[in-house]
């Protein structure tokens, strides 16, 4: 409450200071042609107060009341000044006509680096693009307090986040989306996902994110939701060095009891090292008469969760070599951590709505993210450039998961299941790219790139114990020896990728538009990746393990091992090693042509993808020495695409796109490894017989760009998914799920996007409204999945909505900027809200209804303060509503039952950074 009162007072002070100002606005023209000049500088002479002109030559900025001399400048034009009188609360309008400076033009060649971080620059790129794209840049991410790429994606229309399942785009989940970095593919660190978890990329490393929901020839064809291209920062225009530190308070974790297993010296930083080793053979050796015990303890420790402390540092510089060449670099290092406590419910039911599992659940999650970036740019001249990009990201999750309550299969009303899981995911990506232009007016362009990505996912020494209650005198539940276990899992993956494209301009060069009327593109893209996965598990065998402290079981378990009450045994099954390979070679031809110059343009092409899928495995029921099974699937896909853009006027476009794409199964989906998240919970096993699905996509969009950084867009989309891949229930004891190619699905919807300065809506001349922006994007969606009769499954509803598809998605924000103390402090306030409609989480089986995730809203407040250019003070209040995140299941007769629920807690953060 004190924080909210402080923010309200701060805002009130800012509004009061604005009341003493007026506004200067106008347009800058070319005196000879009368055309608007984009990017001209307009400032109060002798100060830094001012603005640059937008794509329509307009400018606007606040100024103190009084008389001011205004200076307008642009490269190649003569500087011009005018005097204007500013009155409180009013707008003073002036126009500039800049004449060409012939002498300056003879001496200066205009060479610059395009700004791809600001929302204004990206909006111009979007307006002029041949294809439909949406982008969010580093500046917008900073203003909105977005900490990682996944958070940035949720600001894009039609995108929502499903807990544990990643991002859904237009109702299409992980397998329908694709991610690249600088145009080259990146594999996933999470074995369960095809697409890399975008939360692994801190926003500090990113220049901008480009999202394509429609296909074009140069994009990999295995997506129907979105292709996300993460563009990393390269070199700065001006040298800089920044250091920042921040702290975060969580209302449900900070300064409260927090259970953990701190087994390693460096686990607090997210690096396990050798802290959770597996003994040779999996079981500690017996020395003499002493039965071996594990180096790490079965007992959790309880600490007071501190404030999460994060830091980041970055720097960069560019050295000019000659008149056109140079070498530049940017490097950064960042570390973030987080403490979470989730308390709630976990349940499962049979077809009669009677519980099979009914747990009270507590999860304590300590997570870290450490990232390092080192990029080099070698610029030979304005036509030849090379880039070397290196990024290393390490994330970890140390979780204690306690479930207490009823379990039907174990005939227990007070069963306590405790599991400690430590997961460390690491990715290292190295890229070498080049861009070259040849012939007059850069008629021929060649860009290329190669990369190597190495990922690992370790789950060392997972510990699980079951007790017949809580407290000091309970029993160890030993009915099933695999339930009390230790588990080691290790996944490694290496991917090599290459790309190359030749672009040739056809016909005469148009100097007014600085482009050719048509271009022909020929390209190749290829990727080869190999994944290997090993796992090993031991269990506690025996009976009579009675009288133990559930909070401190380690000493008693070791005593029972010594006297023979219990013994360690390996869990010997055949499916402990898997190998999977995925190889794709793509060849494409693209052609863009101004059918009506500056009015109607098309971008068409065809892509051919030759793929190979290979799995080496054993099934659990196979003999331990049985030969490995092998499954190979070869495919050749022809994927046409067409994009048309009709420019109605300088401010609006109409767009149409049609394409065929495919959905390749993810690595986890083809590996037949069975994994259970918690005793009595669901298990998932892959299917090596999965095949590519085919997707047919249509898009229609109308967009208006009224002013710089503003947009209004409305669009419709439709998709037909033939033989899509879905998770289905497998006929087996317990809740076992697998993946199948099933029937067909239809997805259709309407998207709306609106970003506007309020002053341009109400036209009151108010300086408050002029510096207030409002944005909203929303999606209304229909989806229907029909499972074919030939698919063997025990799901209850063979026709239903698509998993993860919400009937509506809404993202909205309101922002306010102000300067005070004569411009020494620049503050921005941003309020973000997002919500969605109830969406299908999982299909029901054996007569039980489907499981849905209940709608909830998330509200964040971000305050950014720039103090005298060097110092930044940032305040955030996230998840202010702290909603309950719930899932429920439907049954006959209109009965609904809760499946799970928890809250994440409100987060208050404060950060300080300084740029040298």
KOLFI-414804 format. One record per residue (C-alpha): residue in three letters; x, y, z. Coordinates in steps of 0.25 Angstrom, whole numbers, plus 5000, padded with zeros to 4 digits. Each point is the difference from the previous one (the first is absolute). Layout:
// residues N
alaXYZ ...
END
This chain:
// residues 916
unk500050005000 unk501150105003 unk500649974987 unk498750034993 unk499950135008 unk501450044996 unk499749984985 unk498750085001 unk500850115006 unk501149994990 unk499050014989 unk499350125006 unk501350085001 unk500349964985 unk498650054996 unk500250135007 unk501350034994 unk499449984986 unk498950105003 unk501150114998 unk500449964986 unk499450014986 unk500349934987 unk500850034987 unk499649924988 unk500050014985 unk500649944987 unk501350014993 unk500050004985 unk501050004988 unk499950144995 unk500249954985 unk499149884999 unk499150035011 unk500149865006 unk500149975015 unk501449985005 unk500149875009 unk501050015012 unk500250155000 unk500550055013 unk499150115007 unk500550065013 unk500050125009 unk501350074995 unk501149985011 unk499349885007 unk499849864998 unk498550015001 unk499349974987 unk499649884991 unk500249934987 unk499050014988 unk499249874998 unk499749934987 unk499050114996 unk501050115003 unk499350045013 unk500650035014 unk499450045014 unk500750025013 unk499750075013 unk500650145004 unk500050095011 unk499150134998 unk500750124994 unk500750044987 unk501049904994 unk500949994988 unk499749874992 unk501149934992 unk499749904989 unk501149924993 unk500249894991 unk501349944993 unk500150064986 unk499150125003 unk500250145005 unk499750025015 unk498850095003 unk499550075012 unk498650065004 unk499650075013 unk498749955007 unk499250045012 unk499649895009 unk498850025009 unk499649915012 unk499149894996 unk500050044985 unk500649944987 unk500850104992 unk500149954985 unk501250044991 unk500449944986 unk501449994994 unk500550004986 unk501449964999 unk500850034987 unk501149914995 unk501450035004 unk500749974987 unk501450025006 unk499749905011 unk499549904990 unk501350014992 unk500849975013 unk499149905007 unk499649864997 unk498849965009 unk500449875006 unk499349955013 unk499549885008 unk498549985001 unk499450015013 unk499349865002 unk499850025015 unk498950115001 unk498549974998 unk500050124990 unk501149944991 unk499449865000 unk498650064997 unk500650064987 unk500649874997 unk498749935002 unk499250104991 unk501049984989 unk500249855001 unk499549914989 unk499549905010 unk499250005013 unk500950025012 unk499950055014 unk501250055008 unk500450045013 unk501350075003 unk501050025012 unk499550145003 unk498549955001 unk500449885008 unk500850105010 unk498850095001 unk499049895003 unk500949935010 unk500149884992 unk501249915005 unk500049894989 unk499649964986 unk498849925005 unk499550125007 unk500150084988 unk499349904992 unk498750015008 unk499950154996 unk499849954985 unk498549984996 unk499549865000 unk501149955009 unk499849945014 unk500849925010 unk499549865005 unk500749965013 unk501049894998 unk499749994985 unk500650134995 unk499450104990 unk498849984992 unk499850084987 unk498650014995 unk499649885008 unk501249924995 unk501049945010 unk501549975000 unk500149904989 unk499350114990 unk501050115003 unk501550024996 unk501150085006 unk501350054993 unk501150095004 unk500550104990 unk499349914990 unk500749875004 unk499349895008 unk500249985014 unk499649875008 unk499349995013 unk500649985013 unk498749945005 unk499949864996 unk498550005000 unk499950124991 unk500350024985 unk500250155001 unk501050055009 unk499450065013 unk500150154996 unk500150045015 unk501549954999 unk500350134992 unk500150125009 unk499550134993 unk501450065003 unk500649924988 unk498950034990 unk500050114989 unk498649964996 unk499049884998 unk499449984986 unk498749915000 unk499549954987 unk498649935001 unk500049984985 unk500949924991 unk501050054990 unk501149924992 unk501250045009 unk499349955013 unk500149855004 unk498749934997 unk499749935013 unk499150105006 unk498650054999 unk499950085013 unk501250094999 unk501550014996 unk500750085011 unk501350064996 unk500950065011 unk501050104995 unk501150025010 unk500750135002 unk501350024992 unk500850135002 unk499650145005 unk500050134993 unk500750065012 unk500949935010 unk499449965014 unk500149925012 unk498949975009 unk499849945014 unk498749975007 unk499549935012 unk498649975005 unk499249935011 unk498649934999 unk499149985012 unk498949884998 unk498850015009 unk499949855002 unk501549975001 unk500950115005 unk500450005015 unk499149875002 unk500449855002 unk500549944987 unk500349864998 unk501249964991 unk501149904998 unk501350084999 unk500949884997 unk501050084992 unk500950125003 unk499750074987 unk498549954999 unk499650145005 unk500650064987 unk499449894991 unk501249914998 unk500049875006 unk501349954997 unk500349865006 unk499150035012 unk499049894997 unk500849894995 unk499549864996 unk500949895007 unk500649904991 unk498949904996 unk498950095006 unk500149955015 unk501150045010 unk501049885002 unk500049925013 unk501450025007 unk500249895009 unk498849985008 unk499550144998 unk498950024990 unk500350124991 unk499250135001 unk499850114990 unk500850135001 unk498750085000 unk498950005010 unk498649955000 unk499650115009 unk499650144995 unk500550125007 unk499150125004 unk500650144998 unk499450145000 unk499950054985 unk500850134998 unk499750114990 unk500449954987 unk501250084995 unk500350014985 unk501150074993 unk500450034986 unk501250074993 unk500250034985 unk500950084991 unk500450034986 unk500850084990 unk500250034985 unk501450034994 unk500050074987 unk501049954990 unk500250084988 unk498850084994 unk499049885000 unk500549885008 unk500149975014 unk500049905012 unk498950005010 unk499649915012 unk498949995011 unk500149915012 unk499249985012 unk499849915012 unk498849995009 unk499549915011 unk498650005005 unk499349915011 unk498649985006 unk499449945012 unk498549954998 unk499149935010 unk498749944994 unk499049945009 unk498749944995 unk499349874995 unk500349884991 unk498949904997 unk499649904990 unk498649934998 unk499349884993 unk498850014991 unk499150005012 unk500750135005 unk500549925012 unk501550045003 unk501149904998 unk501050105005 unk499750125009 unk501350085005 unk500350125007 unk501250054992 unk501250095004 unk501150034990 unk501250085004 unk500850044987 unk501350075000 unk500450044986 unk501250074993 unk500450054986 unk501450044997 unk500350054986 unk501350054993 unk500050064986 unk501350034992 unk499750054985 unk501150064990 unk499750084988 unk501050014989 unk499650114990 unk501050004987 unk499150114994 unk498650044998 unk499849884991 unk500749895008 unk499849965014 unk500249885009 unk499549965014 unk500449905010 unk498949985011 unk500249925012 unk499049985011 unk500049915012 unk498849985009 unk499949925013 unk498749985007 unk499749915012 unk498749965009 unk500249955014 unk498649955004 unk499449935012 unk498649954997 unk499249955012 unk498649934997 unk499249965012 unk498649935000 unk499249894994 unk500549904990 unk499049894996 unk501049904994 unk500950005013 unk498750005008 unk500650125008 unk499250125006 unk501350075005 unk501149964990 unk501150105000 unk500850004987 unk501350095000 unk500950024988 unk501250084998 unk500450034985 unk501250084996 unk500050034985 unk501150074993 unk499950044985 unk501150064992 unk500150054986 unk501250064992 unk499850054987 unk501150054990 unk499750074987 unk500850054989 unk499250094990 unk500350094988 unk499350104991 unk500650044987 unk499550094988 unk500550014986 unk499850074987 unk499550144998 unk498950055010 unk500249865007 unk499349934990 unk500549865005 unk500049975015 unk500549875007 unk499849975014 unk500449875007 unk500249945014 unk500549885007 unk499749965015 unk500349905010 unk499149985012 unk500249915012 unk499049985011 unk499949915012 unk499049975010 unk500449935013 unk499149955011 unk501049945010 unk499649935013 unk498550025000 unk499549955014 unk498649965003 unk499449945013 unk498649955004 unk499550015014 unk498749955007 unk499850145006 unk500850125005 unk500850025013 unk501049925008 unk499449865001 unk499549964987 unk500349894991 unk500849994987 unk499049964989 unk500749884993 unk498949934992 unk500650034987 unk501550015000 unk500150094988 unk499350115008 unk501150035010 unk501150024990 unk501250084995 unk500150034986 unk501150064990 unk499650054986 unk501050064990 unk499650064986 unk501050054990 unk499750064987 unk500950064989 unk499450074987 unk500850054988 unk499350104991 unk500350084987 unk499350104991 unk500350084988 unk499250094991 unk500250074987 unk499150124997 unk500150064986 unk499350134996 unk499350004986 unk499750114991 unk500450155002 unk500350065013 unk499050105006 unk500850115007 unk498850065007 unk499649875007 unk501549955001 unk499649874995 unk499749914988 unk498649974995 unk500249855001 unk501049915007 unk500349854998 unk500549925012 unk500749865001 unk500349945013 unk500449885008 unk499849965014 unk500549885008 unk500049945014 unk500549875006 unk499849975014 unk500349885009 unk499449985014 unk500549895010 unk499249975013 unk500449915012 unk499449985013 unk500249915012 unk499149975012 unk500249935014 unk498949975010 unk499949965015 unk499549865001 unk499549945013 unk498950005011 unk499950035014 unk500550154999 unk499250055011 unk500250125009 unk500750114992 unk500050155000 unk499550054987 unk500750135001 unk501349945003 unk500149864995 unk501449994995 unk500649945013 unk498949895002 unk500149964985 unk501549985001 unk499849925013 unk499049914994 unk501049984988 unk501049965010 unk499149905008 unk499449944987 unk498650055002 unk500250074986 unk500949984989 unk500450084987 unk499749934987 unk500150064986 unk498750014992 unk500449914988 unk499250024988 unk500450004985 unk499650154996 unk501250075007 unk500650054987 unk499550084988 unk500550064988 unk499350094990 unk500450074987 unk499350114992 unk500550054987 unk499450104991 unk500550064987 unk499250114993 unk500150074987 unk499150124996 unk499750104989 unk499450135003 unk499550114991 unk499550145004 unk499450104990 unk499450135000 unk498849974992 unk499650155001 unk501250085004 unk499850055015 unk498649945000 unk499949854998 unk501149915003 unk500149855001 unk501049905006 unk499849864996 unk500949875000 unk500149865002 unk500849925011 unk500549864999 unk500349935013 unk500749865000 unk499949945014 unk500549885007 unk499649955014 unk500749895007 unk499849945014 unk500849895007 unk499449945012 unk499549885009 unk498649995006 unk499949985015 unk499549864998 unk501249954991 unk501149925006 unk501250075006 unk500949954989 unk499050014989 unk500550064987 unk499650154998 unk498850034992 unk500150104989 unk499050094993 unk500350084988 unk499050104993 unk500450074987 unk499150114994 unk500050104989 unk499150125001 unk499650114990 unk499650135007 unk499550114992 unk499750145005 unk499450134995 unk499950145007 unk499450124993 unk500050145006 unk499150124994 unk500450145005 unk498750085001 unk500750135003 unk501350045008 unk499449965013 unk499249874997 unk500249864994 unk499249884997 unk500749865000 unk499649864996 unk500849875002 unk499949864997 unk500949885003 unk500249865002 unk500949965012 unk500349875008 unk500149965014 unk501249915003 unk499949925014 unk500950055011 unk501249925005 unk499349975013 unk498749954992 unk500849894993 unk500849955011 unk499249885007 unk500550045014 unk498950005011 unk500150115010 unk499250025012 unk500050145007 unk499449955014 unk499649875006 unk498649974996 unk500150114989 unk499949994985 unk501149944992 unk500450034986 unk500749914990 unk500550044985 unk499649944987 unk501149974990 unk498949974989 unk499650154999 unk499950064987 unk500050154994 unk498750075001 unk499550094989 unk499550145002 unk499250094991 unk500050155004 unk499350134995 unk500150145006 unk499450134996 unk500450135007 unk499750155000 unk500950105007 unk500150155002 unk501350075005 unk499450145004 unk501350055006 unk501349965005 unk500049885009 unk498549994998 unk499149894993 unk498649954998 unk499949864994 unk498949904998 unk500249864994 unk499349874998 unk500749864999 unk499749864998 unk500749875000 unk499749854996 unk500949905007 unk500149874993 unk500449885009 unk500550095011 unk500849955012 unk499249995013 unk500349955014 unk499049895003 unk499749905011 unk500649864998 unk499249885004 unk500849965012 unk500049995015 unk500050145006 unk500150134993 unk500949974988 unk500150104988 unk500649994987 unk500150074987 unk499249974987 unk499750054986 unk498550025002 unk498950044990 unk499950154997 unk499950135006 unk499550144997 unk500450135006 unk499450144996 unk500050145006 unk500050155000 unk501250085005 unk499950155004 unk501250095003 unk500050145005 unk501150095005 unk499850155001 unk500450135007 unk498750055007 unk500350144996 unk499849954985 unk498749945004 unk499350125008 unk500850124994 unk499950085012 unk501450065000 unk500249945014 unk501549975003 unk499549895009 unk499349934989 unk501150034990 unk501049925009 unk499049885003 unk499949884991 unk499049894999 unk500149874994 unk499149884999 unk500149874992 unk498949895000 unk499749874993 unk498649934999 unk500249864996 unk499349874996 unk500649865000 unk499549864997 unk500849875001 unk499449874995 unk500849875003 unk499849904989 unk499349875002 unk501349924996 unk500850065012 unk500049915012 unk499850085013 unk499150015012 unk499750155000 unk498650035004 unk499750114989 unk500549964986 unk499650144996 unk500450125008 unk500750135000 unk501550014997 unk500949985012 unk500550145005 unk499050084991 unk499350115008 unk498750054994 unk500650145003 unk501450065003 unk500150155005 unk501350085003 unk499950155003 unk500950115005 unk500050145004 unk501350085001 unk500450145004 unk501350084998 unk500550125007 unk501250095002 unk500250085013 unk501150095006 unk500350064986 unk500249874994 unk501049945010 unk499049895003 unk499249924989 unk498949915006 unk499149904993 unk498949935006 unk499449874994 unk498849925004 unk499849864993 unk498849915001 unk499849874993 unk498949895001 unk499449894992 unk498849914999 unk499949865007 unk500849914991 unk500149854999 unk501249955007 unk499949854998 unk499049904995 unk499249915009 unk500049854999 unk499249885004 unk498750085001 unk500650115008 unk499850144994 unk501150094994 unk500950095009 unk500050154998 unk500950115005 unk499150115007 unk500150144995 unk500850105008 unk500650144999 unk501450055002 unk500350155003 unk501450065001 unk500550145003 unk501450044995 unk500750145003 unk501250034993 unk500850135004 unk501250054992 unk500950105008 unk500950094993 unk500349904988 unk500949915009 unk499249955012 unk498749914999 unk499049975012 unk499049904996 unk498849955009 unk499149894996 unk498749945007 unk499649874992 unk498949905002 unk499250115008 unk498749924999 unk500749875005 unk498949924994 unk499849855003 unk500549924988 unk499049884999 unk499649884991 unk498749935001 unk499349884994 unk498649984994 unk499149885002 unk498649964996 unk498950075007 unk500750145000 unk500949965011 unk501450065000 unk501249965010 unk501250085003 unk501349934994 unk501150105005 unk500250145006 unk501150095005 unk500450145001 unk501350064996 unk500150125009 unk500250154997 unk501450044997 unk500650145003 unk501350034994 unk500950125000 unk501350024991 unk501150094999 unk501050014988 unk501150104995 unk500550024986 unk501550054999 
END
